[in-house]
Amino acid sequence: MQLKDLVPAATNTVNTTFIVLDKAARPAHANAHGREETCLSLVADETAAVHFLLWGAECDAFDPGDIVRLTSGIFSYHRGNSLVLRAGKRGRMEKVGEFTMLFVETPNMSEVRWGRDPGDPRKMVQEAVVSPYSQVFKPPH
């Protein structure tokens, strides 16, 4: 699956390969709530970009420039309003290379507003593009 074909869903059906472009810093403090720490990254392939959520040890395992194969991933809302791609509990990530992959930074699939398909309420359709680029990882000017 190419990143441009992502649609929000509650199932682990995303199998794709992408390059990690950027990664937010991990919190310097330990998580006091007993939850695993997360860090957000920006990933892309030759068709689109998306925010990718790394959990726990994944935050240290992957760096910008890494080419990653995701198997059984999920593209869904995290903590209410943030649309991210992630491995989830059933998914698997594997580094398959470094630095040599064509990519685009727009459109960013995490910056699309989605709504229910009026013809089939079980499906989601794009309603509007909030921003062509990531609002979190701003492109250099």
Secondary structure as GFF3:
##gff-version 3
##sequence-region A 1 141
A	DSSP	three_ten_helix	3	5	.	.	.	ID=ss1
A	DSSP	beta_strand	14	23	.	.	.	ID=ss2
A	DSSP	beta_strand	38	44	.	.	.	ID=ss3
A	DSSP	beta_strand	49	55	.	.	.	ID=ss4
A	DSSP	alpha_helix	58	61	.	.	.	ID=ss5
A	DSSP	beta_strand	66	78	.	.	.	ID=ss6
A	DSSP	beta_strand	82	86	.	.	.	ID=ss7
A	DSSP	beta_strand	92	98	.	.	.	ID=ss8
A	DSSP	three_ten_helix	109	111	.	.	.	ID=ss9
A	DSSP	beta_strand	112	117	.	.	.	ID=ss10
A	DSSP	beta_strand	120	129	.	.	.	ID=ss11
###
